[in-house]
Amino acid sequence: MIAEVLERGRKAGVFRAGVDPVQLYISIAGLAYFYLSNRYTLSTIFDRDLMTPKSRVERLSHMTDPVLGYLVRD
């Protein structure tokens, strides 16, 4: 499914060519998993509840920036 989305984006001139869908998936999963699996520890360390709706929206926005920065053609 990711390969199909990447190919559609490439054909539309939005995504760059040569993106490995497996590597992209692993990167996205890593960005999300670390945050979620360490939410209690990170919340304690930074004295911030990382699971509030606002915090989750901020995290998603932050994760989207590097992923799109990698995918979108200049």
GIZI-V234731 format. One record per pair of residues at least 24 apart in sequence whose ideal C-beta (glycine too) atoms are under 10 Angstrom apart, sorted by the first residue. I is the first residue (numbers start at 1). J is the second residue. D is the distance in whole Angstrom. If there is no record, write none. Layout:
# GIZI-V234731
i:I j:J d:D
i:I j:J d:D
This chain:
# GIZI-V234731
i:1 j:25 d:10
i:2 j:28 d:9
i:5 j:71 d:10
i:6 j:71 d:8
i:9 j:71 d:7
i:9 j:72 d:9
i:9 j:73 d:9
i:10 j:71 d:9
i:10 j:73 d:9
i:12 j:73 d:10
i:13 j:73 d:7
i:14 j:68 d:10
i:14 j:71 d:8
i:14 j:72 d:6
i:14 j:73 d:7
i:15 j:68 d:9
i:15 j:70 d:9
i:15 j:71 d:5
i:15 j:72 d:7
i:15 j:73 d:7
i:16 j:70 d:8
i:16 j:71 d:7
i:16 j:72 d:7
i:16 j:73 d:5
i:16 j:74 d:8
i:17 j:73 d:9
i:19 j:70 d:8
i:19 j:71 d:6
i:23 j:70 d:10
i:24 j:67 d:8
i:24 j:70 d:8
i:24 j:71 d:8
i:27 j:63 d:10
i:27 j:66 d:8
i:27 j:67 d:7
i:27 j:70 d:8
i:28 j:63 d:7
i:28 j:64 d:10
i:28 j:66 d:10
i:28 j:67 d:6
i:30 j:63 d:10
i:31 j:59 d:9
i:31 j:60 d:10
i:31 j:62 d:9
i:31 j:63 d:5
i:31 j:64 d:9
i:31 j:66 d:8
i:31 j:67 d:8
i:32 j:59 d:8
i:32 j:60 d:9
i:32 j:63 d:7
i:35 j:59 d:6
i:35 j:60 d:10
i:35 j:62 d:9
i:35 j:63 d:8
